[in-house]
Amino acid sequence: MYYVVETNKSFDQAVTDLEAAVANHKFGVLHIHDLGGTLRSKGIEFTQECKVLEVCNPVKAAQVLKIDMRLNMALPCRISVYTENGQVKIGMIEPAAMLSALSDDARLVTISKEVEEIIVQMIDDAK
């Protein structure tokens, strides 16, 4: 259900390299959520780093929404760069597993597996 890799890169370098990998695979970064920074700005003691990149391929997103508009709530795909016990990690919830939990339409399985393969490549490129 999860795909997570460890990297020896710094947190900031992993984020930068992930952004480049997303662009290289013809996806776009719609937004980056700095969860660690947001929590700390609210006065919460949070020592880990965590940035979540919302990424999208508009062609694939449109295909999914054409099949089931309710799946807008599962889009865009999210890739996280985070620290855990001093280790930098890059990961995602696998799109195929997530969409198959939300719909049994075989067309969605095909699309989500295609997207998943590309996002795995992005993560591996960034590690």
N, C-alpha and C positions, 0 to 999 in steps of 0.2 A: 504494500500500500504506500510505502514511502521509498523514495530513492534519495540517499544521502551519501555524500563522499566527504572525506577529510582532505584538507590541503595544508601544505606547509607555508603557504603565502600568508602575508598579513591580512587582516580583515579588510582594510581599505583596498589593497591590491586585488583581493578576490572579488570585491564588488566591482571594481573598474574592469577587470578581465571578464566578468560575467556580462556586464553591459556590452562590451565589445563582441562577445560570443553571440549574444542575442541579435545584434545588428548583422553579424556575419551570416546568420541563419535566416535572415529576412523576416525577423519578428521585430516588433517595436516595444520599447519600454514605455508604458503609459504613465506609470507613477512609481516612485520609490517611497515606501513607508519606513521611516527610521523608528522602529518600535522601541529600541533601547533609549534613544534620545528623547522620545516622547514621554516614556515612563519617568525618566530622570527629571524632565522639565515639569512634571506634575508633583515632584517631591518624593517620588517613590525610589527607595534604594534598590537599584537594579544594576548589577555589575557586568552583566553580559552585554555583548553587542548583537544587534539583530536588525538587518535591513531586509525588507520584503519587496522584491521587484514584481510588479504586475506587468506581464508580457502578453502580447497578442499578435496573432497573424490574422488580419481581417478576413481573408478568404475562408480560413478554417472556422473562425467565429461565426461568420455568416452562414456557413453550412450547418453548423450545430443549431443556430437559432431558427433556421428554416425548418428543421425537423421538430424542434421542441422549444418554443419561446421561453418556457419556464426556466430553461437552463441558463438564462442570462444571469441568474443568481450564482452560478458556478464559474462565471467568466469574469475577468480574464484569468489566465493561468498565473500562478504565483510561484516564484522561486525565491528561497530564502538563503541569505548568507548570515551565519550566526556563530557565536562562540559558545562553547560548552566545555567546562573544565579545562580552559586554556587552549582548546583546540578549535581551529576555524573549520567550519563545515558549510557545505552548500547542498541544498536539498529541495525537494518538492513532494507534494502528495501526487501520486501517479494519476494522470488524467483518466486513463482507461478504467482504473479501479473506482475513481470517484464518479465518473459518468455512468458506469454500469450499475452503481448503487442507486442512481437517480432515474435510470431509464433502461428498459430492456430492448430498445430499438437497435437492431444489428448495424444499421448505418452509423450510429453514434460510436459503436465499438471500433469500427474501421477508422473513423476520423480521429477518435481519441488516441488510438494506438499510433497513428501517423504522427500526431502532435507529440505524444510522449517520446517517441524515438528521437525526434528533433531536439526536444528539451533535454533529454539525457545527453545528447551530443554537446549541447550548450554547456551543461554542467561539467562534463568531462573536459571540454576545451578550457574552461575557466579554472579547473583545479590545478 
